[in-house]
Amino acid sequence: MAYIAPIHRPNSVRHALRVNLFPNEDECLIIAKTNRLEIWKLEETGTLVHTDTKAVNGTVSILQKLRPRDSETDLVFVGTDRFHYFTWGWNATDGGLDTVDSFFDIHEKHMRDAQSQDMCAVDPTGRFMVVLLWEGVINVLRMHTVKSKRQNVHWMDQIRVSELFIKCATFLHVETGHPKIAFLYQTQTDIPDSQLVTYRLTADDKNTEVSRFEIRDQVDRMEIEDPGASMLIPVGRGEEDQKRYIIRNASTARAQLGGLIVVGETRLLYYDDAAKTKVEAGLQESSIFVAWAEYDVSHYFIGDDYGTMWLLEILLDGAVVTGLQMTKIGTTSRASSLVYMGNNVLFVGSHYGDSQVFEFDLGNKLLYQIQTLNSIGPILDLNIMDMGNREGEGQTTNEYSSGQARIVTGSGVYKDGSLRSVRSGVGLDDLGVLADMENVRALFSLKSCGTSKSDTLVVSFLTETRIFTFSPGGEIEEVEEFSGMIFREQTLLARNLPNNRLLQVTTTSALLIDLESGVVVSSWRPAEGQITNVAANDQWILLSVDGRVLLSIQIQQDLVRVEQNDLEEKDQVACVHLPPEYLNFGVIGFWKSGTISIVDLKTLQSIHGENLRRKDDNASIPRDIALAQVLPPHLGGPTLFVAMEDGFVITFNVSKTDLALSGRKSIVLGTRQARLQLLPRASGIYNVFATSEHPSLIYGAEGRIVYSAVTADDATCVCPFDSEAYPDSVVVATEKEVKISLIDTERRTHVQPLPMGETVRRIAYSRTERAFGLGCISRQVINNEEVITSSFKLVDEVVLKQLGDDFILDTSPRVEMVEAVIRAELPDSYGNLAERFIVGTSYIDEEQSTAPQDTIRGRILVLGVDKGAPYLVSSRNLKGACRCLGVMDDMIVAALAKTIILYSYTETSSTSAEIKKLASYRSATYPVDLAIEGNIIAVADLMKSMTLVEYKPPIDGQQASLVEVSRHYEAIWATAISHVNQESWLESDTQGNLLVLRRNTTGVTAQDKHNMEVTSEINLGEMVNRIRKVTVDSSENAIIIPRAFLGTTEGGVYLFGLVAPDYQDLLIRFQNRLADVVETTGSILFSRYRSFRTEERESDGPFRFIDGEFLERFLDIDEERQTEVCEGLGPDVEAMRNLVEELKRMH
């Protein structure tokens, strides 16, 4: 049984709406993100603030607003891709937002989808609405006129129209009270053209009967000269001084406000339907326009396909339209929706990149960006970068749950394209900035005399120390003197001691200070040299002088030197640490040998040691150490963390009895050493804050150590600071400032972007090279001509910076496009395995040609990496486009346009190789994805679902072959495929369905064995572009075993897993009971939303598939309904609550 849950919820924006949702408040912004409606409000600063989210059991495809008669607020009309519609708005009785109407389109099974996307147009009064869903059919709706039903929508009629391919529809501004609608349509599907026609919507004076939309009902009809026209903009009547005046002589009539604008690719047309006159204007620069928003009656924002924002201005002479003018005002993401929020604030909602908020300056005609709403959609490809367990003993933890599995996505399109690193982590919320300070070396919190909480902060610099005191009310003051502490030197350590004493260690001395009197009780100075490393607890100080002399000093009434160890030239101390639990023992890291030792502080003799050098002996040096109880004591002993210079953190289990080290594991947190800071928790347990370029919080949860990314990417050092004014907070130093922050109690998704300015179509990850190989597509407009180029790039895995130069694909005489990129280890000319990137390409053929060079439809390129730059090893020309690639042992599997081919690969030198065909298999129609497991190749077919093909090696002189062994006999338009378990495979399709298919090896007949059977199916509501398999060792009592990550076109990243057999029946019954209780906006049934659906069949609900996001809603309902759900289920409410919390922590 299968399980799906979002790691990163889809956040691309296709629809947005400015609406008056709440009484006595300003208009707000509603953003539709797949199955969520988000409410944002405009601040005085011009930024948007997210205030609420409403879940919908459906994928939102239509968003419009209606205004009931005599109502203070608007109604929001929402349509889903499953043809369920509802209105939603303010309920004055309950004082909240509520669903008003909910209904289905009963005709949807008997009609053909419109060739354009679903459209909905509302007339300027907000009373009438036309919905276009089907080819040649429109649905007409209106608000009820009966007083008792004014909040309800009346479905007037469904009318056939002769215009089949409608590109745009809009209502016109009329003064007669009879709504009039305009259609911009295309007469032929294969030859672009544009025609404009207008109709009166109703046939009677009372607007109760819908017009028949026949030829005799047409008001106006004309041909638009620009065949690429696809946008209509209705123009309002204007203010009082712009009202039209009537001219009875039509021959002398002039165009006035109140008409409409037809926006083409090369021309603009203003048409006044009352005066029957036109005003035309050519565009100086042609473009493809995709979205618009009204600024005022004579100015309109228009966004084009290239991310350029234009201002369309209607030139006026009083109320007379004299011309049209387009002006560039800025660059934005490629807009899917534009909403003008008033106060010169423009919202740009984008499905192709980040959504943005701009301030508009009409005088200078410029946009200024003031806010970004990040999005990782659409995800074209993704790869999993395993940040943990690169060496040593195998981990038995969930890699994603550990927070160290980075998912790197290729997101956005063309100029909005980017590489995004997605990690789950702990948020760090800033409470305030203490001061702007650079080059902070260390932070220490102290308690002044007689206080129980921290009230003093010590900030250490290279040549000085500064101290700040905090009052209980939160007032901060920098002091020039504090209890006799030294200010003119760098402080290496400062801490409170028992008996109201204070310890300060600088580079030249150690001071024991009485807090009450401020008198230095005792001091110690090295005879020569400087103190370079120091650690202390309540009884001991462990320090090194110049890194060569190691000393232990006991803290009694005075500072008493107990032992000294002169390392001379043998080694050098790199770091020291005294654990809080084991007062008489210390841990030391050494430079030269790359070792650590646990020593007895009384003798400085090593009790246990460990060599930290890795197998490749690349001078790994320990730079910081932390030994603490991270897991609860009843689950395990202390853990030793050693931060290495190259970014690795090595961990050991420490015996409670003799401090012996075992269970070495290695994890990488960055490219430079991490500084480890203990953060105390309750019951003697500690968290560890690791600062590097990717700071992490290390803590215990679910019986294991969890590494979670932290949002403070610029943190250099931290310290706990539990004060009266800022309880349970931490102080964080960055490169430029010191601030006080709170650490979140739970993880969330954090995204690190690398803007590429081009489409990142394919991603491959090389652990050996510590880099990503990217297949990119760039689009530029040069001299009014669109130029497409493809390239292969290398990007560093940690800092996401490009390595070396681009490897550019062919651009002349034909354009070569990157189709597939994979990483593989293939034998080089010496027989050793070498890291290679394999690139599959296709050539764009604008016209069929019989020239010999034009019979080449694609290539396979094998690239090596030398000093961080890609170079060509070998290539092979193909007679078909190479859509996807895979590797089976030392062989290359290529999916061409209609064939699966297996190639042998033999390198003859560092820059040449032979790629020979071994075997082939003819696919059903067109392969779109491959998944290889052992000698089985799964082929996802464009129209015919999937096929399993087995590789048969050559035997007894026979040639190798590819043989079909199993097939799924159903018309599924597949998009991606992956192996998930033994004989099971996960497949996605274009309609957002997910299927788990199993090979029937126990079938009775040969035909039974050949047919693949469906074991689970669900509708995700988003098209999956890529499925990446993961292999993790879960614990024996794990509820879910993760098997794959999925990336969708809407920017969603999902975790797919298999449900443990012991929990299958419980979770299925729990989900079904929850579906009967949980209510969502729109009142759409969960079973209908998640039911599998294709053109051939539709199920009654999800089949053996658990929706993890839906289960989480159990935590949001009240206890009474929780009890209702759990009645007769078996486990009680508390047990189910804990189970859902455990599932939630996975993602």
ABEGO torsion letter per residue (X at the ends): XBBBBBABBBABBABBBBBBABBGBBBBBBBBBGABBBBBBBBAAGBBBBABBBBBBEBBABBBBBBBBGBABBBBBBBBAAGBBBBBBBBAAAGBBBBABBBBBAAAAABBBBABBBBBBBBAAGABBBBBABBGBBBBBBBBABAAAAABBBBABBBBBABABBABBBBBBBAAGBBBBBBBBBABAABBBBBBBBBBABABAAGABBBAGBAAABABBBBBABAABABBBBBBAEBAAABBBBBABAAABBBBBGBBBBBBAABBBBBBAAAGBBBBBBBABBBBBABBBBABAABBBBBBAAGBBBBBBBBBBEABBABBBBBBAEBBBBBABBBBAEGGBBBBBBAABBBBBBBBBAAAGBBBBABBBBBAOBBABBBBBBABGABEBBBABBAAAAGABBBBBBBEBEAABBBBBBBBBBBBBBAEBABBBBGBABBBBBBBBGBABBABBBBBBAABBBBBBBBAAGBBBBBABBGGBBAABBBABBBBBBGGBBBBBBAABBBBBBAAAGBBABBBBBABEBBABBBBBAABBBBBBGGABBBBBBBBABBBBABBBBAEAABBBABBBBBAABAABBBBBBAAAGBBBBBBAAAGBBABBBBABBAAGAGBBBABBBBBBABBAAAEBBBBBBBBAAGBBBBBBBBAAAGBBBGBBBBBAEABBBBBBBBBBBGGBBBBBBBBABBBBBBBBGGBBBBBBBABAABABBBBBBBAABBGBBBBBBAABBBBBBBBABBBBBBBBBBAGBBBABBBBBAAAGBBBBBBBBBBBBGGBBBBBBBBBBBBAAAGBBBEBBBBBBAOABBBBBABBBBBBBBBAAGBBBBBBBBBBBBBBABBBABAAAABABBBBBBBBBGGBBBBABBBBBABBBABBBBBEABBBBBBAABBBBBBBBBABAABBBBBBABBBBBAABBABBBBBEABBBBBBAAAEBBBBBBBBBBGGBBBBBBBABBBBBBBBBABBBBABEABBBBBBAAGBBBBBBBBAABABAAAAABBBBABBBBAGBBBABBBBBBBBBBAABABBBABBBBBAAGBBBBBBBBBAAAAAAAAAAAAAAAAABBBBGGBBAAAAABBBBAABBBAEBBGBBBAAAAAAAAABBAAAAAAAABGAGBBAAAAAAAAAAAAAAX
